[in-house]
Amino acid sequence: MSASPAVRSLRAAVFAAVCVLLAVAAHGLGTGGTPSAEVGGVGFAAVFAAGWLLGGRERSLPGIGALMLVTQTGLHAGFGAVRGRAVAHAHHSGMRMPHAHLHAMSAHAVSAHVVAALAASWCLRRGEAALWSLLRWAVAFVPGLVAWWRDAPVGLPRTAPGRVSSLVAGVRRLLLRYAVSGRGPPTGIPYTP
């Protein structure tokens, strides 16, 4: 089963939002400053585009984890490059910016990035599994529901002509139970000859 453009867009937007928010938070903790909204928006657009291209089918936890780690690395490098240009520009003009140094990735910072990315990947995989389960259920159920409303059972076992299967008979009895009214003149209206 492949995803429709709407489902792909929804999945890509969620993936991009989680990736960018995680990267912005980690970058802010590591450098003391967060990227601007414009830089975050460019990162979101890039991750959304990649997520949309790769979002045609259900992804496993290792697949989501690998994509998350690659994306976090790319966003970290991009945010660092933008910050590095801002620092170089500030030093060239003779201005001093607080916390403007580029940070080196320590083993502690790398492990924090990896743990955060894996935790986010696990959450994304749970959502992915729930979404695809819902989509599979809808595809299996909705055609039957449409046929049921049209009174043309689809996929039900055929019985001999003139006979109705017990499932169809049960559904009809349930529907008729609420549709049949008592026979005779209406109650509450006095009859005068």
C-alpha positions as CSV (number, residue, x, y, z in Angstrom):
1,M,0.0,0.0,0.0
2,S,1.4,3.4,-0.9
3,A,0.6,6.7,0.6
4,S,-1.6,9.4,-1.1
5,P,-0.1,12.9,-1.5
6,A,-2.2,14.1,1.5
7,V,-0.9,11.3,3.7
8,R,2.7,11.9,2.5
9,S,2.4,15.6,3.2
10,L,1.0,15.0,6.7
11,R,3.8,12.5,7.5
12,A,6.5,14.8,6.0
13,A,5.2,17.8,8.0
14,V,5.3,15.9,11.3
15,F,8.7,14.5,10.6
16,A,10.1,17.9,9.6
17,A,8.6,19.6,12.7
18,V,10.0,17.0,15.1
19,C,13.5,17.2,13.4
20,V,13.7,21.0,13.3
21,L,12.4,21.5,16.8
22,L,14.8,18.9,18.2
23,A,17.7,20.4,16.2
24,V,16.9,24.0,17.3
25,A,16.6,23.0,20.9
26,A,19.9,21.0,20.8
27,H,21.6,23.9,19.0
28,G,20.3,26.4,21.5
29,L,21.6,24.3,24.4
30,G,25.0,23.7,22.8
31,T,25.7,27.3,21.6
32,G,23.6,29.5,23.8
33,G,21.6,30.8,20.9
34,T,19.0,29.4,18.6
35,P,18.8,29.9,14.8
36,S,16.5,32.6,13.5
37,A,13.0,31.8,12.3
38,E,14.1,32.1,8.7
39,V,16.9,29.6,9.1
40,G,14.5,27.2,10.9
41,G,12.0,27.7,8.1
42,V,14.6,26.8,5.5
43,G,15.5,23.7,7.5
44,F,11.9,22.8,7.8
45,A,11.3,23.2,4.0
46,A,14.4,21.0,3.2
47,V,13.4,18.3,5.7
48,F,9.7,18.4,4.5
49,A,10.8,18.0,0.9
50,A,13.0,15.0,1.7
51,G,10.3,13.5,4.0
52,W,7.7,13.9,1.2
53,L,10.0,12.1,-1.3
54,L,10.7,9.3,1.1
55,G,7.2,9.0,2.5
56,G,5.6,6.8,0.0
57,R,5.5,3.7,2.2
58,E,5.6,2.7,5.8
59,R,9.0,3.0,7.5
60,S,10.5,0.8,10.2
61,L,12.1,1.9,13.4
62,P,15.7,1.5,12.1
63,G,14.7,3.4,8.9
64,I,13.2,6.3,10.8
65,G,16.1,6.3,13.2
66,A,18.7,6.4,10.4
67,L,16.7,9.2,8.7
68,M,16.5,11.1,12.0
69,L,20.2,10.8,12.6
70,V,21.1,11.9,9.1
71,T,18.7,14.8,9.3
72,Q,19.9,15.9,12.7
73,T,23.5,15.9,11.4
74,G,22.5,18.0,8.4
75,L,20.5,20.5,10.4
76,H,23.3,20.8,13.0
77,A,25.8,21.4,10.2
78,G,23.5,23.9,8.5
79,F,22.7,25.8,11.7
80,G,26.4,25.8,12.6
81,A,27.4,27.2,9.2
82,V,24.9,30.0,9.4
83,R,26.0,30.8,12.9
84,G,29.7,30.7,11.8
85,R,28.9,33.3,9.0
86,A,27.2,35.5,11.6
87,V,30.2,35.3,13.9
88,A,32.7,36.0,11.1
89,H,30.6,39.0,10.0
90,A,30.5,40.3,13.5
91,H,34.3,39.9,14.0
92,H,34.9,41.6,10.6
93,S,32.9,44.7,11.7
94,G,34.7,44.7,15.0
95,M,31.6,43.8,17.1
96,R,31.7,41.2,19.8
97,M,28.8,38.9,20.1
98,P,28.1,37.1,23.4
99,H,28.3,33.3,23.1
100,A,29.4,33.7,19.5
101,H,31.9,31.0,19.5
102,L,31.4,27.8,17.5
103,H,31.2,24.8,19.8
104,A,33.0,21.6,19.2
105,M,31.0,18.5,19.4
106,S,32.1,16.7,22.6
107,A,31.3,13.0,23.2
108,H,28.6,14.2,25.7
109,A,27.0,16.4,23.0
110,V,27.1,13.7,20.4
111,S,25.5,11.1,22.8
112,A,22.8,13.6,23.8
113,H,22.0,14.2,20.1
114,V,21.9,10.4,19.5
115,V,19.7,9.7,22.5
116,A,17.3,12.5,21.6
117,A,17.1,11.4,18.0
118,L,16.4,7.8,18.9
119,A,13.7,8.8,21.4
120,A,12.1,10.9,18.8
121,S,12.4,8.1,16.3
122,W,10.7,5.7,18.6
123,C,7.8,8.2,19.1
124,L,7.6,8.8,15.3
125,R,7.5,5.0,14.7
126,R,4.6,4.6,17.1
127,G,2.7,7.2,15.2
128,E,3.7,5.7,11.9
129,A,2.4,2.3,13.0
130,A,-0.9,3.8,14.2
131,L,-1.4,5.8,11.1
132,W,-0.7,2.9,8.7
133,S,-2.9,0.6,10.8
134,L,-5.7,3.1,10.6
135,L,-5.2,3.5,6.8
136,R,-5.3,-0.3,6.3
137,W,-8.4,-0.6,8.4
138,A,-10.1,2.2,6.4
139,V,-9.2,0.6,3.1
140,A,-10.6,-2.7,4.2
141,F,-13.7,-1.3,6.0
142,V,-14.9,1.6,3.8
143,P,-15.6,-0.4,0.6
144,G,-17.7,-2.8,2.7
145,L,-19.5,0.1,4.3
146,V,-20.3,1.7,1.0
147,A,-21.6,-1.6,-0.4
148,W,-23.7,-2.1,2.8
149,W,-25.3,1.3,2.4
150,R,-26.1,0.4,-1.3
151,D,-27.5,-3.0,-0.1
152,A,-25.1,-4.9,-2.2
153,P,-22.9,-7.0,0.1
154,V,-19.3,-7.2,-1.1
155,G,-17.0,-10.0,0.0
156,L,-19.7,-11.9,1.8
157,P,-20.1,-15.6,1.1
158,R,-22.8,-16.2,-1.5
159,T,-25.6,-18.6,-0.7
160,A,-28.0,-20.4,-2.9
161,P,-30.4,-18.3,-4.8
162,G,-33.4,-17.2,-2.7
163,R,-31.5,-17.8,0.6
164,V,-29.7,-15.1,2.6
165,S,-26.6,-15.7,4.6
166,S,-26.9,-15.4,8.4
167,L,-24.6,-12.3,8.5
168,V,-26.8,-10.5,6.0
169,A,-30.0,-11.6,7.7
170,G,-28.6,-10.4,11.1
171,V,-27.7,-7.0,9.6
172,R,-31.1,-6.6,8.0
173,R,-32.9,-7.6,11.2
174,L,-30.9,-5.0,13.1
175,L,-31.8,-2.3,10.6
176,L,-35.5,-3.3,10.4
177,R,-35.8,-3.3,14.1
178,Y,-35.5,0.4,14.2
179,A,-37.2,1.1,10.9
180,V,-40.5,-0.8,11.3
181,S,-43.3,1.0,13.1
182,G,-46.5,-0.5,14.5
183,R,-49.4,-1.0,12.1
184,G,-52.7,0.8,12.6
185,P,-53.9,4.4,13.0
186,P,-51.5,6.8,14.5
187,T,-51.8,7.2,18.2
188,G,-52.4,10.5,19.8
189,I,-54.7,11.7,17.0
190,P,-58.4,11.4,17.8
191,Y,-60.4,9.7,15.2
192,T,-63.8,11.3,14.5
193,P,-66.2,9.9,11.9
